[in-house]
Amino acid sequence: MVSRNHRLFAAVIKRGIDQGEFREVDPLVAARMLSAPFVMHGIWCRHRDAFTWMEKKSDADVLEDLIAFSVESLCIKPPSSRRRGEKTK
């Protein structure tokens, strides 16, 4: 199951590279790195007491932050830094 998900992520990353949206990386390695936030989120949800510095964040906010960090590291031109719920000026 994990390898199927990695292949799916790798295909999406490869398409982003081909379209010039993502920097040149090994798609399979990047896919493994993109799956890491989901594992981290699972650990955080199970062991919140170990992450006291994040205690005021909701599950959704933590997952969003972890995924945003991973995706922005791939992007050639990072997406807007506007956060969910913020209004544009």
C-alpha positions as CSV (number, residue, x, y, z in Angstrom):
1,M,0.0,0.0,0.0
2,V,2.8,2.4,0.9
3,S,4.6,1.8,-2.4
4,R,1.4,2.4,-4.4
5,N,1.0,5.8,-2.6
6,H,4.7,6.6,-3.2
7,R,4.3,5.9,-6.9
8,L,1.2,8.1,-7.1
9,F,3.0,11.0,-5.3
10,A,6.0,10.4,-7.5
11,A,3.8,10.7,-10.7
12,V,2.3,14.0,-9.4
13,I,5.8,15.3,-8.6
14,K,7.2,14.2,-12.0
15,R,4.3,16.1,-13.7
16,G,5.1,19.2,-11.7
17,I,8.8,18.9,-12.6
18,D,7.9,18.5,-16.3
19,Q,5.6,21.5,-16.2
20,G,8.3,23.7,-14.5
21,E,6.4,24.0,-11.2
22,F,8.8,21.9,-9.1
23,R,12.5,21.9,-9.0
24,E,14.5,19.0,-10.4
25,V,14.4,16.2,-7.8
26,D,14.2,12.5,-7.7
27,P,10.4,12.0,-7.7
28,L,10.5,8.8,-5.7
29,V,12.7,10.4,-3.0
30,A,10.4,13.5,-2.9
31,A,7.4,11.2,-2.6
32,R,8.9,9.5,0.4
33,M,9.6,12.9,2.0
34,L,6.1,14.1,1.3
35,S,4.6,11.1,3.1
36,A,6.6,12.0,6.2
37,P,4.2,14.8,7.3
38,F,1.4,12.3,7.5
39,V,3.5,10.0,9.7
40,M,4.5,13.0,11.9
41,H,0.9,14.1,12.2
42,G,-0.1,10.6,13.3
43,I,2.6,10.7,16.0
44,W,1.6,14.2,17.1
45,C,-2.0,13.2,17.4
46,R,-1.1,10.1,19.5
47,H,1.6,11.7,21.7
48,R,0.6,15.4,22.1
49,D,2.3,15.6,25.5
50,A,5.6,15.3,23.7
51,F,4.9,18.4,21.6
52,T,3.9,21.0,24.3
53,W,5.2,23.8,22.1
54,M,2.3,23.0,19.6
55,E,-0.4,22.5,22.2
56,K,-2.6,25.4,21.1
57,K,-2.7,24.3,17.4
58,S,-5.6,22.2,16.1
59,D,-5.0,18.9,14.3
60,A,-5.9,20.5,10.9
61,D,-3.5,23.4,11.5
62,V,-0.6,21.1,12.4
63,L,-1.2,18.9,9.3
64,E,-1.5,22.0,7.1
65,D,1.8,23.4,8.4
66,L,3.6,20.1,7.9
67,I,2.3,19.7,4.4
68,A,2.9,23.3,3.4
69,F,6.5,23.0,4.5
70,S,7.1,19.9,2.4
71,V,5.4,21.2,-0.7
72,E,7.0,24.6,-0.6
73,S,10.4,23.0,-0.4
74,L,9.7,21.4,-3.8
75,C,8.3,24.5,-5.5
76,I,10.5,26.7,-7.7
77,K,8.4,29.7,-6.9
78,P,6.7,29.1,-3.5
79,P,3.0,29.6,-3.3
80,S,1.6,32.7,-1.6
81,S,2.4,32.8,2.1
82,R,-1.3,33.6,2.8
83,R,-2.7,31.2,5.4
84,R,-6.1,29.6,5.5
85,G,-8.6,32.1,6.7
86,E,-6.5,35.2,6.1
87,K,-7.9,37.9,3.9
88,T,-6.0,39.4,1.0
89,K,-5.5,43.2,1.0
